[in-house]
Amino acid sequence: MSPGPYETVDGALPSDDEVEAYRQRGWHVTGDIVPIELLDRMRAVIDEHQHRPPDRRLSDEIGHADWSPADGDGVRNSEFLSLQEPRARELSLMPLIGAIAARLAGTTSIRLFDDQAVFKPPDDGTSVVGWHTDHSYWSTCTSTRMLTAWIPFEDSSVENGTIMVVDGSHLWPESEHIRQFNEPDLTRLSEHMGRPVSESSIIPLELRKGQVSFHHMRSVHASAANRTAAPRLADAVHLQDGKNAYRPVFDTAGNPIVLPHDRLCRRTPDGRPDYADPAVFPSLWSTTRDA
């Protein structure tokens, strides 16, 4: 199998020291690995999707977020982007992103779990993504190695609301249930965690256009408002290792928790959602892909 576009970049894979730092800190930042021209093309693709009519989108009965102009101003969140817009797969399914994720997670294969474009307009302080962990929204997953690649479409800074990660929080047992994605008050982190969180442990990941950050599924993260004059766009690519599978989980009332993913994918022979369904969860990287 010949390498696909952007599959190999010299020195792009994390070193042993960088893998160990990821395991201790819960995040990693790459060098310049995404071509600028690809980001520029994908920006137009995302804008086109966010303005297309309902009959050209996934049904809202699936339960996912998918901003449209009728939703008004504020953060624009478009989930299952590459499933809805095949042109977006060129970015979200970059083999190099999968190879880096596999190295960090210590696994031999990486599949997509979902991807979402998050457009943050300039505003007076309301375009906030609150503190949360991705794992808290993935309770039906058996894996503890899942991670997210965060791909900014412009230089990402504190001023335009870059992603912030709480250093080492993926090792805290309290992180499992932090799900204040829609909570705009970022000062309440210690309250949500039930433990003091120092300002020095909150790390803003400032990236150049072309860099990518990765964070562990249990890393507590958020992003503040965009206080510049230009919008900020990022693609959050959620990734699962090859051993991840569905497990039944129930809420406090005894009802089964159902993810949007579960409504989209095929079933296993015993009737469970199949998180290896290639139509919904395609592969980015596998050490056995040539077999």
C-alpha positions as CSV (number, residue, x, y, z in Angstrom):
1,M,0.0,0.0,0.0
2,S,1.5,3.3,-1.0
3,P,1.5,6.2,1.4
4,G,-1.6,8.5,1.1
5,P,-1.4,12.3,1.1
6,Y,0.3,13.8,4.1
7,E,1.0,10.3,5.5
8,T,4.6,10.8,6.3
9,V,6.4,13.8,7.7
10,D,10.0,13.4,9.0
11,G,10.2,13.7,12.7
12,A,6.4,14.0,13.2
13,L,5.9,11.0,15.4
14,P,6.3,11.7,19.2
15,S,9.6,10.6,20.7
16,D,9.8,8.3,23.7
17,D,10.2,11.3,26.0
18,E,7.1,13.0,24.4
19,V,5.0,9.9,24.9
20,E,6.0,9.7,28.5
21,A,5.2,13.4,28.9
22,Y,1.7,12.8,27.4
23,R,1.1,10.0,29.8
24,Q,2.0,12.3,32.7
25,R,0.4,15.5,31.5
26,G,-2.5,14.3,29.3
27,W,-1.7,16.4,26.2
28,H,0.8,16.7,23.4
29,V,1.5,19.4,20.7
30,T,2.9,18.5,17.3
31,G,5.1,20.5,14.9
32,D,3.7,21.8,11.6
33,I,2.0,18.7,10.2
34,V,-1.2,19.9,8.4
35,P,-0.7,21.7,5.1
36,I,-2.0,25.2,5.1
37,E,-3.7,24.8,1.7
38,L,-5.6,21.8,3.1
39,L,-6.9,23.9,6.1
40,D,-7.9,26.7,3.7
41,R,-9.9,24.3,1.5
42,M,-11.5,22.7,4.5
43,R,-12.7,26.0,5.9
44,A,-14.8,26.5,2.8
45,V,-16.2,23.0,3.1
46,I,-17.2,23.5,6.7
47,D,-18.9,26.8,6.0
48,E,-20.8,25.2,3.1
49,H,-22.0,22.4,5.4
50,Q,-23.1,24.8,8.2
51,H,-25.3,26.7,5.7
52,R,-26.9,23.7,3.9
53,P,-30.6,22.9,4.3
54,P,-31.9,20.3,6.8
55,D,-32.6,17.7,4.0
56,R,-28.9,17.6,3.3
57,R,-27.9,16.8,6.9
58,L,-28.2,13.9,9.3
59,S,-31.6,13.9,11.0
60,D,-31.9,15.9,14.2
61,E,-33.5,12.8,15.7
62,I,-30.0,11.3,16.1
63,G,-29.4,13.7,19.0
64,H,-26.2,15.3,17.8
65,A,-25.2,19.0,17.6
66,D,-25.3,20.5,14.1
67,W,-25.4,24.3,13.9
68,S,-27.5,26.0,11.3
69,P,-28.3,29.7,10.7
70,A,-31.6,29.2,12.4
71,D,-29.7,28.7,15.7
72,G,-28.5,32.2,15.7
73,D,-25.2,33.7,16.9
74,G,-22.7,32.0,19.3
75,V,-20.5,28.9,19.0
76,R,-21.3,26.8,15.9
77,N,-20.8,23.1,16.6
78,S,-21.1,20.6,13.8
79,E,-20.8,17.0,14.8
80,F,-20.2,14.0,12.6
81,L,-18.7,16.4,10.1
82,S,-16.9,13.9,7.8
83,L,-19.9,11.5,7.9
84,Q,-22.1,14.3,6.6
85,E,-19.5,15.9,4.3
86,P,-17.2,13.4,2.7
87,R,-14.8,16.1,1.5
88,A,-13.9,16.7,5.2
89,R,-12.4,13.3,5.4
90,E,-9.2,14.5,3.8
91,L,-8.4,16.3,7.1
92,S,-10.2,14.3,9.7
93,L,-8.8,11.0,8.4
94,M,-5.2,12.1,7.9
95,P,-3.1,8.9,8.4
96,L,-0.4,10.9,10.1
97,I,-2.9,12.1,12.8
98,G,-3.8,8.5,13.3
99,A,-0.2,7.4,13.5
100,I,0.6,10.1,16.1
101,A,-2.5,9.1,18.1
102,A,-1.5,5.4,18.0
103,R,1.9,6.3,19.3
104,L,0.6,8.4,22.2
105,A,-2.1,5.9,23.1
106,G,0.2,2.9,22.8
107,T,-2.0,1.0,20.4
108,T,-1.6,-0.5,16.9
109,S,-4.7,1.0,15.3
110,I,-6.8,4.1,15.4
111,R,-10.4,4.6,14.2
112,L,-12.5,7.7,14.0
113,F,-15.1,8.0,16.7
114,D,-16.5,11.3,15.5
115,D,-15.4,14.7,14.4
116,Q,-16.8,18.2,15.0
117,A,-16.1,21.6,13.6
118,V,-16.3,24.3,16.2
119,F,-16.6,27.9,14.9
120,K,-16.1,30.6,17.6
121,P,-17.2,34.1,16.5
122,P,-15.6,37.2,17.9
123,D,-17.8,38.5,20.7
124,D,-18.1,40.2,24.1
125,G,-17.3,37.1,26.1
126,T,-20.1,34.6,25.5
127,S,-18.4,32.2,22.9
128,V,-17.2,29.9,25.6
129,V,-16.8,26.1,25.6
130,G,-17.1,25.1,29.3
131,W,-15.0,22.6,31.3
132,H,-15.5,19.0,30.4
133,T,-13.8,15.7,29.5
134,D,-14.6,13.8,26.3
135,H,-14.8,10.6,28.3
136,S,-17.8,12.0,30.3
137,Y,-19.8,12.0,27.0
138,W,-18.5,8.5,26.0
139,S,-19.7,6.4,28.9
140,T,-20.6,3.5,26.6
141,C,-17.0,3.0,25.5
142,T,-14.8,0.3,27.0
143,S,-11.6,2.0,26.2
144,T,-9.5,4.2,28.5
145,R,-7.1,5.2,25.7
146,M,-9.3,7.3,23.5
147,L,-8.0,10.8,22.6
148,T,-8.8,13.9,20.6
149,A,-6.8,15.7,17.9
150,W,-7.6,19.4,18.0
151,I,-6.8,21.1,14.7
152,P,-7.0,25.0,14.5
153,F,-7.5,26.7,11.2
154,E,-5.6,29.8,12.2
155,D,-2.9,30.7,14.8
156,S,-4.6,29.8,18.1
157,S,-4.0,32.0,21.1
158,V,-5.4,33.0,24.4
159,E,-6.9,36.1,22.7
160,N,-9.0,34.1,20.2
161,G,-10.0,31.4,22.7
162,T,-7.6,28.5,22.2
163,I,-8.1,25.2,24.0
164,M,-7.0,25.1,27.6
165,V,-6.1,21.8,29.3
166,V,-5.7,21.1,33.1
167,D,-2.3,19.6,33.4
168,G,-2.4,16.0,34.6
169,S,-6.2,16.0,35.1
170,H,-6.6,12.7,33.2
171,L,-5.1,11.0,36.2
172,W,-7.8,12.4,38.6
173,P,-10.7,10.1,39.4
174,E,-13.0,13.2,39.5
175,S,-12.4,13.8,35.8
176,E,-14.7,11.0,34.7
177,H,-17.9,13.0,35.3
178,I,-17.0,16.6,34.2
179,R,-19.5,17.6,31.5
180,Q,-20.1,21.4,31.6
181,F,-19.5,21.9,27.9
182,N,-22.3,24.5,27.8
183,E,-21.4,26.2,31.1
184,P,-19.9,29.6,30.3
185,D,-18.5,30.4,33.7
186,L,-15.0,29.1,33.6
187,T,-14.2,30.3,37.2
188,R,-16.2,27.4,38.7
189,L,-13.7,24.7,37.8
190,S,-12.7,23.9,41.4
191,E,-16.4,23.7,42.3
192,H,-17.1,21.3,39.4
193,M,-14.1,19.1,40.3
194,G,-14.7,19.1,44.0
195,R,-11.0,19.8,44.6
196,P,-8.8,23.0,44.3
197,V,-7.4,23.5,40.8
198,S,-4.5,26.0,40.7
199,E,-4.3,28.6,37.9
200,S,-0.8,27.3,37.1
201,S,-2.1,23.9,36.2
202,I,-4.4,25.4,33.5
203,I,-2.3,25.3,30.3
204,P,-3.5,27.3,27.2
205,L,-2.2,25.4,24.1
206,E,-1.2,28.2,21.7
207,L,-0.6,26.7,18.3
208,R,0.5,27.9,14.9
209,K,-1.7,27.2,11.9
210,G,-0.6,23.7,10.8
211,Q,0.1,22.4,14.3
212,V,-2.2,19.9,16.1
213,S,-2.8,19.3,19.8
214,F,-3.8,15.9,21.3
215,H,-5.5,15.4,24.6
216,H,-6.5,12.3,26.6
217,M,-10.2,11.4,26.8
218,R,-10.1,12.2,30.6
219,S,-8.2,15.5,30.3
220,V,-10.3,18.4,31.6
221,H,-10.4,21.1,29.0
222,A,-12.3,24.2,27.9
223,S,-11.8,27.3,25.8
224,A,-12.5,30.9,26.6
225,A,-14.2,33.6,24.5
226,N,-12.8,34.8,21.2
227,R,-11.9,38.5,21.9
228,T,-10.3,39.2,18.6
229,A,-11.9,40.7,15.5
230,A,-11.8,37.5,13.5
231,P,-13.6,34.2,14.0
232,R,-11.7,31.1,15.2
233,L,-12.4,27.7,13.7
234,A,-11.1,24.2,14.8
235,D,-11.8,20.6,13.9
236,A,-11.9,18.3,17.0
237,V,-11.2,14.8,15.7
238,H,-12.2,12.2,18.4
239,L,-10.3,9.0,18.0
240,Q,-10.7,5.4,19.4
241,D,-8.1,2.7,19.7
242,G,-8.8,-0.6,17.9
243,K,-9.9,-2.4,21.0
244,N,-12.7,0.0,21.9
245,A,-16.2,-1.5,22.0
246,Y,-19.7,-0.7,23.2
247,R,-20.8,-1.5,26.7
248,P,-24.3,-1.0,28.2
249,V,-24.5,1.8,30.7
250,F,-27.6,3.0,32.5
251,D,-28.6,6.3,34.0
252,T,-29.8,6.8,37.6
253,A,-33.4,5.9,36.5
254,G,-32.3,2.6,35.0
255,N,-32.6,3.7,31.4
256,P,-29.9,2.8,28.9
257,I,-27.6,5.6,27.8
258,V,-27.7,5.9,24.0
259,L,-25.1,8.0,22.2
260,P,-25.8,9.5,18.7
261,H,-23.1,7.1,17.5
262,D,-25.3,4.1,18.6
263,R,-28.1,5.3,16.3
264,L,-25.8,5.6,13.3
265,C,-23.8,2.4,13.3
266,R,-24.5,-1.2,12.5
267,R,-25.1,-3.9,15.1
268,T,-22.9,-6.7,16.2
269,P,-24.3,-10.3,16.0
270,D,-25.5,-10.0,19.6
271,G,-27.4,-6.7,18.8
272,R,-25.0,-4.1,20.3
273,P,-23.8,-1.0,18.5
274,D,-20.6,-1.8,16.6
275,Y,-17.9,0.8,17.2
276,A,-15.8,-0.9,14.5
277,D,-18.4,-0.2,11.7
278,P,-16.2,1.2,8.9
279,A,-19.0,3.2,7.4
280,V,-19.3,5.3,10.6
281,F,-15.9,4.8,12.3
282,P,-13.3,4.5,9.5
283,S,-9.7,3.7,10.2
284,L,-7.0,6.4,10.2
285,W,-4.1,4.2,11.0
286,S,-3.1,0.5,11.6
287,T,0.2,-1.2,11.7
288,T,-1.4,-4.1,9.8
289,R,-3.0,-2.0,7.1
290,D,-0.9,-3.6,4.4
291,A,-1.9,-7.2,5.4
